[in-house]
Amino acid sequence: MRSSTAFLLTLLLLSASRAQTPFVPVPPATAASPWGGYAVPGPVPYQPTLPPGAVVPAQAMVSPTWQTYPSVDGGPNQAVMLDNLSPGVAPAVMPAEPPISTDPGYPVTSEPDLKKSLIPPGSRDGFFQKVEFDATWIPSPDSTSLGWLDLHTDVVTALPFFTRENPIIITPGYTSHSLDGPTSPDLPAHLNDITMDFHIFRVYLNHWIADFAVTPGLFADDHSFGSNEALRVNGRALGLYAPTIDLKYALGVTYLDGGWSKIVPIAGVIYTPTDDVEYQLVFPTPRISWRLNDFTPIPGADERWVYVSLEYGNQAWAFKDLNGTDDVLAYRDYRVLLGFERRIVGGVSHRVEVGYVFNRDIKVASISGNDISQGSSILLRAGIRY
């Protein structure tokens, strides 16, 4: 009953986030001229009546540009400065000025900046980046298998490392696991994950990316945080080659301090041929996403997406059994998910997912023998992000 109530509360928060106005950047207002009208922020259009020797628009910031008009009384032609100054009379001869060099001093290239393409939409300039919350429910399929309710939250922050252009992304997180399952073996009713993820990436020669992350944490029930088995460290080391801005090849390893294979290879391709589709074909967590253009009111600011993905889980926790003896529980599974996501830049994004969970196994350190197989189940997940 408690699991169902918590999941329904998450859905209520999710529905409340739907009615919001997406963030749309407003261009700055044009400055008013002291003598009426508005300043022209860009280059001045071609004016056929400019007198000989008048400066070109690129020089308008250092010397005034005049537009002359015939005099009605036979006197000197009247003129108006086009650089937001006061009107006046054009001088008889406008001095010619040397052209301003536009040579930047280095080869000019139109190649897109790979580092900028890696910055997600909605990234903030300061320390705080975003906060996330999601709830995942895996019901127990039968009386001999575990059911789970996971409540997860994290806060993404960033600090210069050692410059603003090369930040370190620091993400403290907490997950509460409520277990609903068999009376045998003897398992705790509640488990905790308290983690701190440190993530850095560097771009080299605009085509190579080095990506590193380390995630130390405490994984335990409510009574075992002091156990040596509670402290575990996960991490990854990944290299990517990007021949173009839309194509990346990935190769690396991830380290999972769980109960099964600790070293898991990472390999695959990330391809984004258009703004409407994303192929993240990287093992062990591939994902394909499609943008729903008919339901996307503001491309780039308020978008709807659907996706399919695969997840692999492998974790372990320290716990105490009913006799107060230290023990370790390990769990793993595979998940195929179908999801819908609304991405709002500068607002509250949300997602819902349904899936199938299979190859579920547990093992307890105090129980020798083979893994204890768990029945396959469904998965329901809802989450919000700001």
Protein Blocks (a to p, Z undefined) as FASTA:
>chain_A
ZZmmmmmmmmmmmmmmmmccddddddddddddfkgpjddfbdcdddfkbcehiacfklmm
moccddddddfklpacddddfehpacddddfbdcddddddfbeoiacdfbdcfklmmpcg
hiafblblbdcddddddddfbfkbccddddddddddddddfbfklccddddddddddddd
dfbdcddfbdcdddddddddddehhlaccdddddddddddfklmmpmklpccdddddddd
dfbfkbccddddddddbfbdfbdcdedddddfbfkbccddbcfbdcdddddfklmmbghk
accdddddddddddddddddfkopacdddddddddddddddddehiacddddddddehia
cddfklgcddddddddddddddddZZ
